[in-house]
Amino acid sequence: MQPDGLAQIPDKTYFKIGEVCDITSIKSHTLRYWESEFSVIKPQRAGSKQRLYRKVDVENILKIKALIYEKGMTLAGVKKILAQGKKAQKSPQSGSVQSKKILNNIKEELLAIQKILT
């Protein structure tokens, strides 16, 4: 365990379900259920049909675990939080739109100053 309470995730490309169970302390049947409930957990399948989790999957499982077990949230609540996170990543934020306007104004002022000086 890391000092901040998060499990240490080994530096590997793929993890088998047993390894993920050991890292997260979540039982395999719970992981399989969460796969069906949360679209952020998408293990790939090996030729032997075995689940292969990526590091991002393990990180998402740890986030879900913290929200459910530490914060006491319901599955529906966790789904809403994860959906809001996706929206925040996809949509431009009002702060960035406002920043673009400010930068465009500064650019126009600098171009005007340049015209005056030349």
C-alpha positions in Angstrom: 0.0 0.0 0.0 1.1 3.5 -0.8 1.1 6.1 2.0 -2.0 7.9 0.5 -4.0 4.7 0.8 -3.9 3.7 -2.9 -2.6 0.3 -3.9 0.7 0.1 -5.7 0.1 -0.8 -9.3 3.1 -2.7 -10.9 4.5 -1.2 -14.1 3.1 -3.8 -16.5 1.0 -3.6 -19.7 -1.6 -6.2 -18.8 -2.9 -7.8 -15.7 -4.8 -11.1 -15.3 -7.9 -11.0 -13.2 -6.2 -12.7 -10.3 -3.5 -10.0 -10.2 -6.2 -7.3 -10.3 -7.9 -9.0 -7.4 -4.7 -9.0 -5.4 -3.9 -5.4 -6.2 -7.4 -4.1 -5.5 -8.6 -6.5 -2.9 -11.8 -7.0 -4.9 -13.1 -10.5 -5.6 -13.2 -11.7 -9.2 -17.0 -12.0 -9.3 -17.3 -8.4 -8.2 -14.9 -7.3 -10.9 -16.9 -9.2 -13.6 -20.1 -7.5 -12.3 -18.5 -4.1 -12.4 -17.4 -4.7 -16.0 -21.1 -5.0 -16.9 -22.0 -1.9 -14.9 -19.2 0.6 -15.6 -18.1 1.3 -19.2 -14.7 2.5 -18.0 -13.6 -1.0 -17.2 -12.9 -2.7 -20.5 -10.5 -5.7 -20.2 -9.3 -7.2 -23.4 -9.4 -10.9 -24.1 -6.5 -13.1 -24.8 -6.6 -15.9 -27.3 -7.5 -18.1 -24.3 -10.5 -15.9 -23.5 -8.8 -14.8 -20.3 -9.4 -11.2 -19.2 -6.4 -8.9 -19.6 -6.8 -5.6 -17.7 -4.7 -2.5 -18.6 -3.3 -0.2 -16.0 -6.0 2.4 -16.7 -8.6 -0.3 -15.9 -7.0 -1.1 -12.6 -6.9 2.7 -11.8 -10.6 3.0 -12.6 -11.4 -0.1 -10.5 -9.5 1.6 -7.5 -11.5 4.8 -8.1 -14.8 2.9 -8.1 -13.8 1.0 -5.0 -12.9 4.2 -3.2 -16.2 5.8 -4.1 -18.3 2.8 -3.1 -16.5 1.6 0.0 -14.9 4.8 1.4 -17.4 7.4 0.3 -20.4 5.1 0.7 -21.8 5.9 -2.7 -24.3 3.8 -4.6 -23.6 2.3 -8.0 -25.9 4.8 -9.6 -24.0 7.6 -7.9 -20.7 6.3 -9.1 -22.0 6.1 -12.6 -23.1 9.8 -12.5 -19.6 10.8 -11.2 -17.9 8.9 -14.0 -20.3 10.3 -16.6 -19.6 13.8 -15.4 -15.9 13.1 -15.6 -16.3 12.1 -19.3 -18.4 15.2 -20.0 -15.7 17.4 -18.5 -13.0 15.8 -20.6 -15.1 16.2 -23.8 -16.7 19.6 -23.6 -14.7 22.8 -23.5 -14.9 24.5 -20.1 -16.1 28.1 -19.8 -12.7 29.1 -18.3 -10.9 27.9 -21.4 -13.4 29.8 -23.7 -12.9 32.9 -21.7 -9.1 32.5 -21.8 -9.3 32.2 -25.6 -11.2 35.5 -25.8 -8.7 37.2 -23.5 -5.8 35.9 -25.6 -7.4 37.0 -28.8 -7.9 40.5 -27.4 -4.2 40.6 -26.3 -3.2 39.5 -29.8 -5.2 42.2 -31.4 -3.8 44.9 -29.1 -0.2 43.6 -29.8 -0.9 43.8 -33.6 -2.2 47.3 -33.2 0.9 48.3 -31.2 3.1 46.7 -33.9 1.4 48.8 -36.6 2.0 51.9 -34.7 5.7 51.1 -34.2 6.3 50.3 -37.9 
